[in-house]
């Protein structure tokens, strides 16, 4: 074994985050400088959320460990207990695998648990997509907490890099790499319209919307009001508009949202609800619809690459960098309805995605490989910014 050979744990806990990470997982899996140890947790292991670990296995990746952490329930107490179970599970897994690095992406509570266990075990953390802001969800605080626990910051844009510097992190450890999810889009052969209809058992209408609405975790009662406003607005479009929903994440009140949407869809002939489409079918559908609607980060991260307009509702993604194809609106029926109509007419053919150029994965791999001794990163100093 040469001195640069490293064992690197990659953790994935949700379908959306796996879709963003997949190009990095693929590159690490074939790079002789690394031994990749893939850990699967959270929603991937839940039949309720599509048991998407089987999609990872179908992609040909060996799963080193599974951390069961998601308990049935979407109350604050249930989510907190899931975080606790995750910390306990990752503590045992890291003791067995003894990785040189932990690589995680984003801000979900599953990776928060992994980061806590790695911090105490003195395992250096490489974190993708720190420095973003999402003012309507506690993901905001989780993301910045992970930044303070991480040792290598692989941010998606310069504005996020600035925020990470403001948190006192070493500027030399901050790399603007873009989003690896854009790499996946560039490499993917999408399913065409006709094959997609057959695969999903759907019929596209004159106009079509792809809708994902997640809980606003800093205002649980507001989540119900936002969903009610969204469904009220959608009712105004009639049967000539196809409505394709994907389920909310397992966040606080996520299951409540899913039950309401299930009931609503069951009484509309132009609406369908999918538990999990997988990356290929989800992005292929995003490419075919007229507008992406809701408050999912995919409307900001991925939709601009397909030149598909996005109507982003409410505060959940407020503060996050967005392309010119994104229309932000209040969580009110009239505002949502007017914004979707505006999106139908919006020319986004020349829009550029601010989250990358399709070469993020290479930058991530080389930034990690360039660290000769990860353990030397464990002792961190607080770096004051010039404006502090």
N, C-alpha and C positions, 0 to 999 in steps of 0.2 A: 504493500500500500504506500503510495507516495504522500508527501506532506500536505498536498492540496486537496486530497480526497476528503469529502465531507458527507456525513449522514444528515439529511435534511427532512424533517417532519413537515408535511403539508396537511393542514386540517381543513375539512370542508363540512359544513353543517346544513346547507340549503341548496335547492335546485338552482336559484339565481346566482349565488356566489360560485357554485361549481362551474356554471357556464362561463363566468368571467375568468376563473382560474384554469380552466381546462388546457389552454395553450401552454401555460407555464408548467402544469403537471406533465404534459406530453414532452416538453423540452427537457425537463429534469430527468424524466424516465429514460431518455436516450442519451443523456450526457454522462460520459464515463468519469467525470470529475465528482459526480454525486451518487450517493445511494439514496433514492427517494423512499420515504416511509409514509404512505398515504393513510391518514386517519379519518374515518368517517363517523359522523355524530349527528345529533339533532334530528331534523325532519327527514333526513335521508333514511333513517331507520324506522320511520313511522308509516304503517299502512295508511293511516288517515291522510297523510300528505304525499301519498303515491309511492312509498317505499323506493325512493329514487336511487338507493344504493345499487339496485340491479342495473340501472342505466350506466353507472360508473363501471360496474363489472363488464357490461356489454361493450364498453369502450376499450376493454382489454387491460385495465390496471389492476395490479395486485393490491389488495387492501391489507395493510399491516396490522391495523387494530380497529375495532369498533367501540365507540364510547356511547353506551346507552345513557341518555341524560334527560330526554324529553318526557315529562310526565303528562298525563291526560288532564287538561285544564288550561284555561287561559286567563286566570286571575293573576293579580300581582304576586300573590303568595306562590302560585304554581310556577310562574316564571322564575321567581327567586330560588325556589327549590331546584328547578332544572339547572340553574347556574351552579348551585352548590353540588349537585350530583356530577355535573361536568367537571368541576375542579377536582373532586375526589377521583373520578375516572381517569382524567388526564395525569394526575399525580402517579398513579400506578403504571400507566402506559409509558410515560417518559422515563420512569425508573427501569422499565424493561428494555426500551429501545435506545436509551442513552444517545439522543441526537446531538449533533453539533450546532444545528440551527432549528428554529421553528419558523415556518413561513405561513402567514395568515393574511387574509384580505378582509378589509371592511370593518364592520361595527356591530355585527350580530352578537347576541348574548352567548352563543355557543363558542365563538372564537375568544370572547372576553374570558370565559372560563379557562380556555387553553392558555391564554396569555398569563393569567394569574398563577397557574401551576408551573409554567415555564419560568416565570420570574423567580419564584422561590427555589426552583431547581437549578438556578444559574444557567439557563439555556438561552443563548442570544436569540432575539426575536427580529425577524425581518417582516415589516408590515407594509402591505400594499394598500393604497388609497386612504392614507391618513390626511388630516388637514382639511377635509371637506366639511361643509356645514349643512345640517338638516335641523332646523330650529323647532320642528313640531314633534320630534321623537326623542326618547332617551338614548337612541343610538348616537346622538350628538356627543353626549357625555362619555359613553362607552368608547367611541372612536378616539377622543382626546386622551382618555385614560390609557388606552392601548398605546397611543403615541408615547406617553411618558414611560411605559414599560418596555417599549421597543428600542432597538439599537441600530437598525438600518431602516430608513424611511424611503419607501418607493412610492412617491406621490404621483397623482395623475396630471397635475397642471401647476403652473407657476404660482397661482394664487394660493393653492393649498400648501405649497412649499413655504410660502411666506408665513402662513399660520403656524406651521410646524416650527419654524424658526422662532416665532413669537412665544411658543411654549417652552423655549429655552433649550431646544435640541441642537446638537453640534451641526453647523452648516455642512461640514464635510461628510456627514452621514445622511444627508438629504439628497435624493436623486429624483429628478423629474423624468418619469418613464412613460407616462400615458397609461391608458387602461388596457390590460391584456384582453378584455372583452372585445375591443376593436380588432385585435389580431384574429380572434376567432371568426369574426364576420368576414374578414378578408380571405380567410382560408376555407370557409365553409361553402359547400355546393348546396344551395337552397333547394327546397322542394317546390316545384312549380305549382301554379294555381289549381290545375285540374287534379294533379296527384294529391295535393293537400286536401281538396274537397273529399276525395275518396278515402284518404287515410283517416281524416277526422270525422267523416260522416256528416259533413256540413254542406250547405249550398250558399255561396256568396250572393249577397243581395246587390242592389244598385249601388248602395254605399255601405261601408262596413267599419266597425269600431273594435279595437282590441282594448279590453278594460281590465285593469288590476287596481284594486283599492285596498291598501293596507291600513291597519289601525294607526291612529294618531296617539301614540303611547303617552304623551304628556297631557292628554286631555281625553281620557277614555269615554266620557259622556259625549264629547264632541265627535268621536268616531261614528257613533250612531246617527248623529245629526248630519254629518257629511255624507254618509251612505244614503240616507233618506233623500238628501238634496240631489245626489247623483242619479238615483233611480227615478226620481220625479222628473228630472231633466231628460233622461233617456226615453221616458214614456211619450214624450212629445214628437219623437222622430218616426213613429209608425212602423208598419211591417216591412217597408222597403229599405230599412236600415238593419243590417245584420249586426248582432251584439255578441261578441265572443269574450266571455269572462275567464280569467284564471283566478284560482283561490288565493286568499290572503295568507301571509306567513303565520307561523305559530307564535305570534307576539301576543301581548295582553289584548284581549277582546277579539283576537283573530278568528277564533272558532265562532263567535257570535256573528261576526260579519259574514262568514261563510254560510251559516244557517239562513240568514236573511236573504242572501243572494240566491241560494238554492231554492227557497220558496218563491222568490220573485221570478226566477228563470222558468220554473215549472209551469207558470201561467202565461208565458209569452212564446209564441211560435217562432219568433225571429231571434231568440236568445239561446245561447249554449254556455255551459259552465264546465271548465276542465280542471281537474285536480292538479295535474302536472303535465305539461306538454313536452318537457325536455327541451334542450337548447335549440336543436335543429328545427323542430316543428314550431317552437315559439318564435324564433327569429324569422322563419319562413312566413308565418302568419303576419308578423309585424311588417314584412316586406309587401304583403298583399293588401292590407287594410288601408283605409283612407286616413284614419286618425288613431293615435294611441291616447287613451283617456285614463285618468286616475291619479295616483300619487306614487307610483313605483319609480325607482331610480332608473329603470330600463328606458323610461320615456325620455330621460335626459342623457343617459350614457349611450344607448344603442340606437334608438330611433333616428337620430340625425344621420347616421351612416346609411340608412335606407331612404333618406329624403322623405320620411313620413312625419307629418306634423304631430305634435304632442299637446294635449290640453292637460296641464298639471294643476291639480285641485288642492287648494288649502295650503297649510303651513308645513306639511311633513317634509317636503324637499326645499323649503324656503332657505335661501342663502347659497344653494348649490349652483355652481357654474352651469349655464345653460346656453344652447345654441339659438340661433334666430328662428328656428322651427318650433320652439317651445312657447306656448301661450300660457301664462300663469293666470289663474282666476280664483275668485273667492268661492267658498264651498256653499253656494246658494244656487237654487234651480235656474233662475234666469241668467245668472252669470255663466254657469256651466253650459247651458243651452246656446247662449250667444257665442261663447268661445268655440264650441264645436262647429257651429255654422261658419264662424270666421276661419277656422282651421280648414274646412272643406274648400275654401276659396284661396287659401294661402299658397303662394308660389315658393316652394322650398327647394327647387331644383338645383340652386347654387349654394345651398347651405353646407358649411364645413363642420365636421364634428370636432369640438374643442378638446376631446379626450384622447386624441391620439392619431397616429398615422399608420398603425398596423405593425409597428416594430417594437412594441412595448416588451414583449417576452424576452427578446434578445438583450434589451437593456437591463431587465430584472436579473437575468441569469448572470450577466457579466458583472453587475454591481455586487452580487453575492460572492461570485467566484474571486473577485478582486480582494476580498478580505482574507489575508493570510492566516490570521489567528482570531477567530470570532470571540474567544474568551476574553481577549484584551478589550473588547467593547463593553464589557459588563460594568465597569466603573465609569459612570457618566458624570460630567460636570454640567451645571446650568449655564448656558451661554446667553448673556444679555444681548438684546438687539440694540442697534444704534439709537433707536427711538425710546428705549426703556429708561 
